[in-house]
Amino acid sequence: MIVYTNPISEHNNWAFVEQNIIKLNNKGIFVSFCDAYFEKTSSPITELWYGIIHNPIDWEKYTPWDENINLFNTNSFIRSLNFCKILFVA
């Protein structure tokens, strides 16, 4: 399993979650912070993937999005959904 980790190290105990997801050894890609990942790429994921969308309490502190950008309106995210196995919201 390929893991794209959370770029925000102080985000609760997220390293613990990532370490345990890796232990599952599923096929595909695990994107632990979809908001940040899709903000940085214009290329869709074209293989099996799992992801987490975050909405922390102090989201303004953590989110890479400015007020005019919405994850659900980005081309790379929409095109990637065809290959998404599971999408969690945290």
Phi and psi restraints in degrees (range 20) as a CNS / XPLOR table:
assign (resid 1 and name C) (resid 2 and name N)
       (resid 2 and name CA) (resid 2 and name C) 1.0 -89.8 20.0 2
assign (resid 2 and name N) (resid 2 and name CA)
       (resid 2 and name C) (resid 3 and name N) 1.0 135.6 20.0 2
assign (resid 2 and name C) (resid 3 and name N)
       (resid 3 and name CA) (resid 3 and name C) 1.0 -122.4 20.0 2
assign (resid 3 and name N) (resid 3 and name CA)
       (resid 3 and name C) (resid 4 and name N) 1.0 123.3 20.0 2
assign (resid 3 and name C) (resid 4 and name N)
       (resid 4 and name CA) (resid 4 and name C) 1.0 -97.9 20.0 2
assign (resid 4 and name N) (resid 4 and name CA)
       (resid 4 and name C) (resid 5 and name N) 1.0 109.3 20.0 2
assign (resid 4 and name C) (resid 5 and name N)
       (resid 5 and name CA) (resid 5 and name C) 1.0 -81.4 20.0 2
assign (resid 5 and name N) (resid 5 and name CA)
       (resid 5 and name C) (resid 6 and name N) 1.0 166.4 20.0 2
assign (resid 5 and name C) (resid 6 and name N)
       (resid 6 and name CA) (resid 6 and name C) 1.0 -67.9 20.0 2
assign (resid 6 and name N) (resid 6 and name CA)
       (resid 6 and name C) (resid 7 and name N) 1.0 124.2 20.0 2
assign (resid 6 and name C) (resid 7 and name N)
       (resid 7 and name CA) (resid 7 and name C) 1.0 -75.6 20.0 2
assign (resid 7 and name N) (resid 7 and name CA)
       (resid 7 and name C) (resid 8 and name N) 1.0 -4.9 20.0 2
assign (resid 7 and name C) (resid 8 and name N)
       (resid 8 and name CA) (resid 8 and name C) 1.0 -108.9 20.0 2
assign (resid 8 and name N) (resid 8 and name CA)
       (resid 8 and name C) (resid 9 and name N) 1.0 101.4 20.0 2
assign (resid 8 and name C) (resid 9 and name N)
       (resid 9 and name CA) (resid 9 and name C) 1.0 -67.3 20.0 2
assign (resid 9 and name N) (resid 9 and name CA)
       (resid 9 and name C) (resid 10 and name N) 1.0 -28.4 20.0 2
assign (resid 9 and name C) (resid 10 and name N)
       (resid 10 and name CA) (resid 10 and name C) 1.0 -87.4 20.0 2
assign (resid 10 and name N) (resid 10 and name CA)
       (resid 10 and name C) (resid 11 and name N) 1.0 10.0 20.0 2
assign (resid 10 and name C) (resid 11 and name N)
       (resid 11 and name CA) (resid 11 and name C) 1.0 -76.9 20.0 2
assign (resid 11 and name N) (resid 11 and name CA)
       (resid 11 and name C) (resid 12 and name N) 1.0 87.1 20.0 2
assign (resid 11 and name C) (resid 12 and name N)
       (resid 12 and name CA) (resid 12 and name C) 1.0 51.7 20.0 2
assign (resid 12 and name N) (resid 12 and name CA)
       (resid 12 and name C) (resid 13 and name N) 1.0 -132.7 20.0 2
assign (resid 12 and name C) (resid 13 and name N)
       (resid 13 and name CA) (resid 13 and name C) 1.0 -109.5 20.0 2
assign (resid 13 and name N) (resid 13 and name CA)
       (resid 13 and name C) (resid 14 and name N) 1.0 43.9 20.0 2
assign (resid 13 and name C) (resid 14 and name N)
       (resid 14 and name CA) (resid 14 and name C) 1.0 -65.2 20.0 2
assign (resid 14 and name N) (resid 14 and name CA)
       (resid 14 and name C) (resid 15 and name N) 1.0 -30.3 20.0 2
assign (resid 14 and name C) (resid 15 and name N)
       (resid 15 and name CA) (resid 15 and name C) 1.0 -59.3 20.0 2
assign (resid 15 and name N) (resid 15 and name CA)
       (resid 15 and name C) (resid 16 and name N) 1.0 -38.0 20.0 2
assign (resid 15 and name C) (resid 16 and name N)
       (resid 16 and name CA) (resid 16 and name C) 1.0 -61.6 20.0 2
assign (resid 16 and name N) (resid 16 and name CA)
       (resid 16 and name C) (resid 17 and name N) 1.0 -43.9 20.0 2
assign (resid 16 and name C) (resid 17 and name N)
       (resid 17 and name CA) (resid 17 and name C) 1.0 -62.8 20.0 2
assign (resid 17 and name N) (resid 17 and name CA)
       (resid 17 and name C) (resid 18 and name N) 1.0 -48.0 20.0 2
assign (resid 17 and name C) (resid 18 and name N)
       (resid 18 and name CA) (resid 18 and name C) 1.0 -59.5 20.0 2
assign (resid 18 and name N) (resid 18 and name CA)
       (resid 18 and name C) (resid 19 and name N) 1.0 -43.6 20.0 2
assign (resid 18 and name C) (resid 19 and name N)
       (resid 19 and name CA) (resid 19 and name C) 1.0 -61.0 20.0 2
assign (resid 19 and name N) (resid 19 and name CA)
       (resid 19 and name C) (resid 20 and name N) 1.0 -38.4 20.0 2
assign (resid 19 and name C) (resid 20 and name N)
       (resid 20 and name CA) (resid 20 and name C) 1.0 -77.7 20.0 2
assign (resid 20 and name N) (resid 20 and name CA)
       (resid 20 and name C) (resid 21 and name N) 1.0 -30.7 20.0 2
assign (resid 20 and name C) (resid 21 and name N)
       (resid 21 and name CA) (resid 21 and name C) 1.0 -63.7 20.0 2
assign (resid 21 and name N) (resid 21 and name CA)
       (resid 21 and name C) (resid 22 and name N) 1.0 -43.5 20.0 2
assign (resid 21 and name C) (resid 22 and name N)
       (resid 22 and name CA) (resid 22 and name C) 1.0 -59.9 20.0 2
assign (resid 22 and name N) (resid 22 and name CA)
       (resid 22 and name C) (resid 23 and name N) 1.0 -37.4 20.0 2
assign (resid 22 and name C) (resid 23 and name N)
       (resid 23 and name CA) (resid 23 and name C) 1.0 -62.0 20.0 2
assign (resid 23 and name N) (resid 23 and name CA)
       (resid 23 and name C) (resid 24 and name N) 1.0 -24.7 20.0 2
assign (resid 23 and name C) (resid 24 and name N)
       (resid 24 and name CA) (resid 24 and name C) 1.0 -67.3 20.0 2
assign (resid 24 and name N) (resid 24 and name CA)
       (resid 24 and name C) (resid 25 and name N) 1.0 -26.2 20.0 2
assign (resid 24 and name C) (resid 25 and name N)
       (resid 25 and name CA) (resid 25 and name C) 1.0 54.5 20.0 2
assign (resid 25 and name N) (resid 25 and name CA)
       (resid 25 and name C) (resid 26 and name N) 1.0 39.8 20.0 2
assign (resid 25 and name C) (resid 26 and name N)
       (resid 26 and name CA) (resid 26 and name C) 1.0 -71.1 20.0 2
assign (resid 26 and name N) (resid 26 and name CA)
       (resid 26 and name C) (resid 27 and name N) 1.0 157.1 20.0 2
assign (resid 26 and name C) (resid 27 and name N)
       (resid 27 and name CA) (resid 27 and name C) 1.0 -77.0 20.0 2
assign (resid 27 and name N) (resid 27 and name CA)
       (resid 27 and name C) (resid 28 and name N) 1.0 150.4 20.0 2
assign (resid 27 and name C) (resid 28 and name N)
       (resid 28 and name CA) (resid 28 and name C) 1.0 106.5 20.0 2
assign (resid 28 and name N) (resid 28 and name CA)
       (resid 28 and name C) (resid 29 and name N) 1.0 -157.7 20.0 2
assign (resid 28 and name C) (resid 29 and name N)
       (resid 29 and name CA) (resid 29 and name C) 1.0 -120.0 20.0 2
assign (resid 29 and name N) (resid 29 and name CA)
       (resid 29 and name C) (resid 30 and name N) 1.0 139.6 20.0 2
assign (resid 29 and name C) (resid 30 and name N)
       (resid 30 and name CA) (resid 30 and name C) 1.0 -114.4 20.0 2
assign (resid 30 and name N) (resid 30 and name CA)
       (resid 30 and name C) (resid 31 and name N) 1.0 119.6 20.0 2
assign (resid 30 and name C) (resid 31 and name N)
       (resid 31 and name CA) (resid 31 and name C) 1.0 -106.1 20.0 2
assign (resid 31 and name N) (resid 31 and name CA)
       (resid 31 and name C) (resid 32 and name N) 1.0 106.9 20.0 2
assign (resid 31 and name C) (resid 32 and name N)
       (resid 32 and name CA) (resid 32 and name C) 1.0 -82.1 20.0 2
assign (resid 32 and name N) (resid 32 and name CA)
       (resid 32 and name C) (resid 33 and name N) 1.0 -6.5 20.0 2
assign (resid 32 and name C) (resid 33 and name N)
       (resid 33 and name CA) (resid 33 and name C) 1.0 -149.4 20.0 2
assign (resid 33 and name N) (resid 33 and name CA)
       (resid 33 and name C) (resid 34 and name N) 1.0 78.7 20.0 2
assign (resid 33 and name C) (resid 34 and name N)
       (resid 34 and name CA) (resid 34 and name C) 1.0 -55.5 20.0 2
assign (resid 34 and name N) (resid 34 and name CA)
       (resid 34 and name C) (resid 35 and name N) 1.0 -37.6 20.0 2
assign (resid 34 and name C) (resid 35 and name N)
       (resid 35 and name CA) (resid 35 and name C) 1.0 -54.8 20.0 2
assign (resid 35 and name N) (resid 35 and name CA)
       (resid 35 and name C) (resid 36 and name N) 1.0 -49.4 20.0 2
assign (resid 35 and name C) (resid 36 and name N)
       (resid 36 and name CA) (resid 36 and name C) 1.0 -74.2 20.0 2
assign (resid 36 and name N) (resid 36 and name CA)
       (resid 36 and name C) (resid 37 and name N) 1.0 -39.7 20.0 2
assign (resid 36 and name C) (resid 37 and name N)
       (resid 37 and name CA) (resid 37 and name C) 1.0 -62.0 20.0 2
assign (resid 37 and name N) (resid 37 and name CA)
       (resid 37 and name C) (resid 38 and name N) 1.0 -49.8 20.0 2
assign (resid 37 and name C) (resid 38 and name N)
       (resid 38 and name CA) (resid 38 and name C) 1.0 -75.8 20.0 2
assign (resid 38 and name N) (resid 38 and name CA)
       (resid 38 and name C) (resid 39 and name N) 1.0 -17.5 20.0 2
assign (resid 38 and name C) (resid 39 and name N)
       (resid 39 and name CA) (resid 39 and name C) 1.0 -70.2 20.0 2
assign (resid 39 and name N) (resid 39 and name CA)
       (resid 39 and name C) (resid 40 and name N) 1.0 -28.1 20.0 2
assign (resid 39 and name C) (resid 40 and name N)
       (resid 40 and name CA) (resid 40 and name C) 1.0 -96.0 20.0 2
assign (resid 40 and name N) (resid 40 and name CA)
       (resid 40 and name C) (resid 41 and name N) 1.0 -8.4 20.0 2
assign (resid 40 and name C) (resid 41 and name N)
       (resid 41 and name CA) (resid 41 and name C) 1.0 -129.7 20.0 2
assign (resid 41 and name N) (resid 41 and name CA)
       (resid 41 and name C) (resid 42 and name N) 1.0 148.3 20.0 2
assign (resid 41 and name C) (resid 42 and name N)
       (resid 42 and name CA) (resid 42 and name C) 1.0 -105.8 20.0 2
assign (resid 42 and name N) (resid 42 and name CA)
       (resid 42 and name C) (resid 43 and name N) 1.0 -2.6 20.0 2
assign (resid 42 and name C) (resid 43 and name N)
       (resid 43 and name CA) (resid 43 and name C) 1.0 -93.9 20.0 2
assign (resid 43 and name N) (resid 43 and name CA)
       (resid 43 and name C) (resid 44 and name N) 1.0 130.5 20.0 2
assign (resid 43 and name C) (resid 44 and name N)
       (resid 44 and name CA) (resid 44 and name C) 1.0 -74.2 20.0 2
assign (resid 44 and name N) (resid 44 and name CA)
       (resid 44 and name C) (resid 45 and name N) 1.0 159.1 20.0 2
assign (resid 44 and name C) (resid 45 and name N)
       (resid 45 and name CA) (resid 45 and name C) 1.0 -82.9 20.0 2
assign (resid 45 and name N) (resid 45 and name CA)
       (resid 45 and name C) (resid 46 and name N) 1.0 125.5 20.0 2
assign (resid 45 and name C) (resid 46 and name N)
       (resid 46 and name CA) (resid 46 and name C) 1.0 -117.2 20.0 2
assign (resid 46 and name N) (resid 46 and name CA)
       (resid 46 and name C) (resid 47 and name N) 1.0 31.9 20.0 2
assign (resid 46 and name C) (resid 47 and name N)
       (resid 47 and name CA) (resid 47 and name C) 1.0 -144.1 20.0 2
assign (resid 47 and name N) (resid 47 and name CA)
       (resid 47 and name C) (resid 48 and name N) 1.0 169.8 20.0 2
assign (resid 47 and name C) (resid 48 and name N)
       (resid 48 and name CA) (resid 48 and name C) 1.0 -52.5 20.0 2
assign (resid 48 and name N) (resid 48 and name CA)
       (resid 48 and name C) (resid 49 and name N) 1.0 130.9 20.0 2
assign (resid 48 and name C) (resid 49 and name N)
       (resid 49 and name CA) (resid 49 and name C) 1.0 -147.6 20.0 2
assign (resid 49 and name N) (resid 49 and name CA)
       (resid 49 and name C) (resid 50 and name N) 1.0 160.6 20.0 2
assign (resid 49 and name C) (resid 50 and name N)
       (resid 50 and name CA) (resid 50 and name C) 1.0 -127.6 20.0 2
assign (resid 50 and name N) (resid 50 and name CA)
       (resid 50 and name C) (resid 51 and name N) 1.0 147.0 20.0 2
assign (resid 50 and name C) (resid 51 and name N)
       (resid 51 and name CA) (resid 51 and name C) 1.0 -152.0 20.0 2
assign (resid 51 and name N) (resid 51 and name CA)
       (resid 51 and name C) (resid 52 and name N) 1.0 166.7 20.0 2
assign (resid 51 and name C) (resid 52 and name N)
       (resid 52 and name CA) (resid 52 and name C) 1.0 -129.5 20.0 2
assign (resid 52 and name N) (resid 52 and name CA)
       (resid 52 and name C) (resid 53 and name N) 1.0 130.3 20.0 2
assign (resid 52 and name C) (resid 53 and name N)
       (resid 53 and name CA) (resid 53 and name C) 1.0 -101.4 20.0 2
assign (resid 53 and name N) (resid 53 and name CA)
       (resid 53 and name C) (resid 54 and name N) 1.0 133.2 20.0 2
assign (resid 53 and name C) (resid 54 and name N)
       (resid 54 and name CA) (resid 54 and name C) 1.0 -106.7 20.0 2
assign (resid 54 and name N) (resid 54 and name CA)
       (resid 54 and name C) (resid 55 and name N) 1.0 148.9 20.0 2
assign (resid 54 and name C) (resid 55 and name N)
       (resid 55 and name CA) (resid 55 and name C) 1.0 -146.6 20.0 2
assign (resid 55 and name N) (resid 55 and name CA)
       (resid 55 and name C) (resid 56 and name N) 1.0 68.3 20.0 2
assign (resid 55 and name C) (resid 56 and name N)
       (resid 56 and name CA) (resid 56 and name C) 1.0 -64.3 20.0 2
assign (resid 56 and name N) (resid 56 and name CA)
       (resid 56 and name C) (resid 57 and name N) 1.0 162.4 20.0 2
assign (resid 56 and name C) (resid 57 and name N)
       (resid 57 and name CA) (resid 57 and name C) 1.0 -55.3 20.0 2
assign (resid 57 and name N) (resid 57 and name CA)
       (resid 57 and name C) (resid 58 and name N) 1.0 -47.2 20.0 2
assign (resid 57 and name C) (resid 58 and name N)
       (resid 58 and name CA) (resid 58 and name C) 1.0 -96.8 20.0 2
assign (resid 58 and name N) (resid 58 and name CA)
       (resid 58 and name C) (resid 59 and name N) 1.0 58.3 20.0 2
assign (resid 58 and name C) (resid 59 and name N)
       (resid 59 and name CA) (resid 59 and name C) 1.0 -58.3 20.0 2
assign (resid 59 and name N) (resid 59 and name CA)
       (resid 59 and name C) (resid 60 and name N) 1.0 -29.9 20.0 2
assign (resid 59 and name C) (resid 60 and name N)
       (resid 60 and name CA) (resid 60 and name C) 1.0 -61.6 20.0 2
assign (resid 60 and name N) (resid 60 and name CA)
       (resid 60 and name C) (resid 61 and name N) 1.0 -31.0 20.0 2
assign (resid 60 and name C) (resid 61 and name N)
       (resid 61 and name CA) (resid 61 and name C) 1.0 -72.1 20.0 2
assign (resid 61 and name N) (resid 61 and name CA)
       (resid 61 and name C) (resid 62 and name N) 1.0 -32.0 20.0 2
assign (resid 61 and name C) (resid 62 and name N)
       (resid 62 and name CA) (resid 62 and name C) 1.0 -104.7 20.0 2
assign (resid 62 and name N) (resid 62 and name CA)
       (resid 62 and name C) (resid 63 and name N) 1.0 -29.1 20.0 2
assign (resid 62 and name C) (resid 63 and name N)
       (resid 63 and name CA) (resid 63 and name C) 1.0 -73.0 20.0 2
assign (resid 63 and name N) (resid 63 and name CA)
       (resid 63 and name C) (resid 64 and name N) 1.0 140.6 20.0 2
assign (resid 63 and name C) (resid 64 and name N)
       (resid 64 and name CA) (resid 64 and name C) 1.0 -83.8 20.0 2
assign (resid 64 and name N) (resid 64 and name CA)
       (resid 64 and name C) (resid 65 and name N) 1.0 -6.7 20.0 2
assign (resid 64 and name C) (resid 65 and name N)
       (resid 65 and name CA) (resid 65 and name C) 1.0 -83.7 20.0 2
assign (resid 65 and name N) (resid 65 and name CA)
       (resid 65 and name C) (resid 66 and name N) 1.0 139.5 20.0 2
assign (resid 65 and name C) (resid 66 and name N)
       (resid 66 and name CA) (resid 66 and name C) 1.0 -89.8 20.0 2
assign (resid 66 and name N) (resid 66 and name CA)
       (resid 66 and name C) (resid 67 and name N) 1.0 176.4 20.0 2
assign (resid 66 and name C) (resid 67 and name N)
       (resid 67 and name CA) (resid 67 and name C) 1.0 -67.8 20.0 2
assign (resid 67 and name N) (resid 67 and name CA)
       (resid 67 and name C) (resid 68 and name N) 1.0 -14.9 20.0 2
assign (resid 67 and name C) (resid 68 and name N)
       (resid 68 and name CA) (resid 68 and name C) 1.0 -94.8 20.0 2
assign (resid 68 and name N) (resid 68 and name CA)
       (resid 68 and name C) (resid 69 and name N) 1.0 -0.9 20.0 2
assign (resid 68 and name C) (resid 69 and name N)
       (resid 69 and name CA) (resid 69 and name C) 1.0 -113.7 20.0 2
assign (resid 69 and name N) (resid 69 and name CA)
       (resid 69 and name C) (resid 70 and name N) 1.0 137.3 20.0 2
assign (resid 69 and name C) (resid 70 and name N)
       (resid 70 and name CA) (resid 70 and name C) 1.0 -129.9 20.0 2
assign (resid 70 and name N) (resid 70 and name CA)
       (resid 70 and name C) (resid 71 and name N) 1.0 128.0 20.0 2
assign (resid 70 and name C) (resid 71 and name N)
       (resid 71 and name CA) (resid 71 and name C) 1.0 -51.2 20.0 2
assign (resid 71 and name N) (resid 71 and name CA)
       (resid 71 and name C) (resid 72 and name N) 1.0 -41.2 20.0 2
assign (resid 71 and name C) (resid 72 and name N)
       (resid 72 and name CA) (resid 72 and name C) 1.0 -75.1 20.0 2
assign (resid 72 and name N) (resid 72 and name CA)
       (resid 72 and name C) (resid 73 and name N) 1.0 -3.1 20.0 2
assign (resid 72 and name C) (resid 73 and name N)
       (resid 73 and name CA) (resid 73 and name C) 1.0 -108.8 20.0 2
assign (resid 73 and name N) (resid 73 and name CA)
       (resid 73 and name C) (resid 74 and name N) 1.0 2.3 20.0 2
assign (resid 73 and name C) (resid 74 and name N)
       (resid 74 and name CA) (resid 74 and name C) 1.0 -86.8 20.0 2
assign (resid 74 and name N) (resid 74 and name CA)
       (resid 74 and name C) (resid 75 and name N) 1.0 133.2 20.0 2
assign (resid 74 and name C) (resid 75 and name N)
       (resid 75 and name CA) (resid 75 and name C) 1.0 -57.5 20.0 2
assign (resid 75 and name N) (resid 75 and name CA)
       (resid 75 and name C) (resid 76 and name N) 1.0 -44.2 20.0 2
assign (resid 75 and name C) (resid 76 and name N)
       (resid 76 and name CA) (resid 76 and name C) 1.0 -63.4 20.0 2
assign (resid 76 and name N) (resid 76 and name CA)
       (resid 76 and name C) (resid 77 and name N) 1.0 -38.9 20.0 2
assign (resid 76 and name C) (resid 77 and name N)
       (resid 77 and name CA) (resid 77 and name C) 1.0 -68.7 20.0 2
assign (resid 77 and name N) (resid 77 and name CA)
       (resid 77 and name C) (resid 78 and name N) 1.0 -47.5 20.0 2
assign (resid 77 and name C) (resid 78 and name N)
       (resid 78 and name CA) (resid 78 and name C) 1.0 -59.6 20.0 2
assign (resid 78 and name N) (resid 78 and name CA)
       (resid 78 and name C) (resid 79 and name N) 1.0 -45.4 20.0 2
assign (resid 78 and name C) (resid 79 and name N)
       (resid 79 and name CA) (resid 79 and name C) 1.0 -68.7 20.0 2
assign (resid 79 and name N) (resid 79 and name CA)
       (resid 79 and name C) (resid 80 and name N) 1.0 -28.6 20.0 2
assign (resid 79 and name C) (resid 80 and name N)
       (resid 80 and name CA) (resid 80 and name C) 1.0 -72.9 20.0 2
assign (resid 80 and name N) (resid 80 and name CA)
       (resid 80 and name C) (resid 81 and name N) 1.0 -25.0 20.0 2
assign (resid 80 and name C) (resid 81 and name N)
       (resid 81 and name CA) (resid 81 and name C) 1.0 -59.4 20.0 2
assign (resid 81 and name N) (resid 81 and name CA)
       (resid 81 and name C) (resid 82 and name N) 1.0 -25.8 20.0 2
assign (resid 81 and name C) (resid 82 and name N)
       (resid 82 and name CA) (resid 82 and name C) 1.0 -61.1 20.0 2
assign (resid 82 and name N) (resid 82 and name CA)
       (resid 82 and name C) (resid 83 and name N) 1.0 -22.8 20.0 2
assign (resid 82 and name C) (resid 83 and name N)
       (resid 83 and name CA) (resid 83 and name C) 1.0 -109.7 20.0 2
assign (resid 83 and name N) (resid 83 and name CA)
       (resid 83 and name C) (resid 84 and name N) 1.0 3.1 20.0 2
assign (resid 83 and name C) (resid 84 and name N)
       (resid 84 and name CA) (resid 84 and name C) 1.0 -80.3 20.0 2
assign (resid 84 and name N) (resid 84 and name CA)
       (resid 84 and name C) (resid 85 and name N) 1.0 126.0 20.0 2
assign (resid 84 and name C) (resid 85 and name N)
       (resid 85 and name CA) (resid 85 and name C) 1.0 -86.9 20.0 2
assign (resid 85 and name N) (resid 85 and name CA)
       (resid 85 and name C) (resid 86 and name N) 1.0 -47.0 20.0 2
assign (resid 85 and name C) (resid 86 and name N)
       (resid 86 and name CA) (resid 86 and name C) 1.0 -142.7 20.0 2
assign (resid 86 and name N) (resid 86 and name CA)
       (resid 86 and name C) (resid 87 and name N) 1.0 137.6 20.0 2
assign (resid 86 and name C) (resid 87 and name N)
       (resid 87 and name CA) (resid 87 and name C) 1.0 -129.1 20.0 2
assign (resid 87 and name N) (resid 87 and name CA)
       (resid 87 and name C) (resid 88 and name N) 1.0 116.3 20.0 2
assign (resid 87 and name C) (resid 88 and name N)
       (resid 88 and name CA) (resid 88 and name C) 1.0 -99.2 20.0 2
assign (resid 88 and name N) (resid 88 and name CA)
       (resid 88 and name C) (resid 89 and name N) 1.0 153.4 20.0 2
assign (resid 88 and name C) (resid 89 and name N)
       (resid 89 and name CA) (resid 89 and name C) 1.0 -120.2 20.0 2
assign (resid 89 and name N) (resid 89 and name CA)
       (resid 89 and name C) (resid 90 and name N) 1.0 124.0 20.0 2
